[in-house]
Amino acid sequence: MPACAALDVVADNASAKAVVQALFQPVEILSPDGQSRFTGYFEPVYEARYTPVHPYTEPVPALPADLVSEGGDNVYQTLPGGGRRAYPSRAEITAAGVTPLAYAHPGDVFFLQVQGSGKLVFPDGTVKKAVYAAHNGQPFRSTANWLLNRGWISRGEASMQGIRAWMDRATPAQVREAMNANPRFVFFTIDPSTEQTSGPRGALNVPLTPLGSMAVDRSFHALGVPVFVQTSAPGLGGEWSGLLNAQDTGGAIKGPVRGDIYFGTGLQAGERAGTMNAPGRLWVLLPSAVAARLDAPRPVASLGVTGNAH
């Protein structure tokens, strides 16, 4: 396809912009129910241990041999007699026990599962990448909403940072109850690569770019397609718009105008990502020949880009 071939040989930002403007057509995506939501995620860095020692007592769960995934939420547990059933919930899995890759603080393991990948730092200086392997097929439920409904946190604490602070002052039983309110459970593998500086790999198996990559719902969007987003967040400096690439997916990312923007690695990226939860608008940038074949709403003539664009 000429548009894609042209992008392979761009030399700098100016030539990339010229190619996009000449060969791609932005088409706005509208949700039938009018709903839109953009959130943020990041690659966390957590302290870990090889054996459990307080407060690093929660296993980072390895992919179990009895899990069979047929795509999406079709995940099954194989049984000794050859049968199978829907894979158990978080509460059942943690009660039965898992094979550990390492140990970390319970709250850190929980948010590692929410983010989908992260770096584990050990006392000897070793850094290992825990990367997403599979989930248990159970629905994702908001822990923040669960805590709010019980009055255990305030609206101002309904962020990753606020929930993590609540976990530090709550009892172990309360923390476990809150985590189990989300039946979705994620398993990991350890990246065998010794290269530890790049970001996590998304669903396209390429490293994600801070404020250049976004997770989308594959029911509506093809991976690899450039998307233009207008939204707002304190961590983005307020009103923001930018060109991103649909490079990842997520269990909670559902809907045509729904995206999860990747903010980068570490504490600062996490703080910025934690402020991202707002409506917005989304355009896909299609090669002009493809856009011409679609029975789509009239595309926007041009887009002014502010903030980071890639």
HELIX and SHEET records of a PDB file:
HELIX    1   1 PRO A    2  LEU A    7  1                                   6    
HELIX    2   2 ASN A   13  LEU A   23  1                                  11    
HELIX    3   3 ARG A   90  ALA A   96  1                                   7    
HELIX    4   4 PRO A  106  GLN A  115  1                                  10    
HELIX    5   5 THR A  143  ASN A  149  1                                   7    
HELIX    6   6 ARG A  155  GLU A  157  5                                   3    
HELIX    7   7 MET A  160  ARG A  169  1                                  10    
HELIX    8   8 PRO A  172  ASN A  180  1                                   9    
HELIX    9   9 PRO A  234  LEU A  236  5                                   3    
HELIX   10  10 LEU A  267  ALA A  273  1                                   7    
HELIX   11  11 SER A  288  ARG A  293  1                                   6    
SHEET    1   A 8 PHE A  24  ILE A  29  0                                        
SHEET    2   A 8 ARG A 281  PRO A 287 -1                                        
SHEET    3   A 8 PRO A 226  ALA A 233 -1                                        
SHEET    4   A 8 GLY A 238  ASP A 248 -1                                        
SHEET    5   A 8 SER A 213  ALA A 215  1                                        
SHEET    6   A 8 ARG A 258  THR A 265 -1                                        
SHEET    7   A 8 ARG A  37  GLU A  43  1                                        
SHEET    8   A 8 ASN A 277  ALA A 278 -1                                        
SHEET    1   B 4 VAL A  45  GLU A  47  0                                        
SHEET    2   B 4 SER A 117  VAL A 121  1                                        
SHEET    3   B 4 VAL A 127  HIS A 135 -1                                        
SHEET    4   B 4 VAL A 186  ILE A 190 -1                                        
SHEET    1   C 2 GLU A  58  PRO A  61  0                                        
SHEET    2   C 2 PRO A 100  ALA A 104 -1                                        
SHEET    1   D 3 LEU A  67  SER A  69  0                                        
SHEET    2   D 3 VAL A  75  THR A  78 -1                                        
SHEET    3   D 3 ARG A  84  ALA A  86 -1                                        
END                                                                             
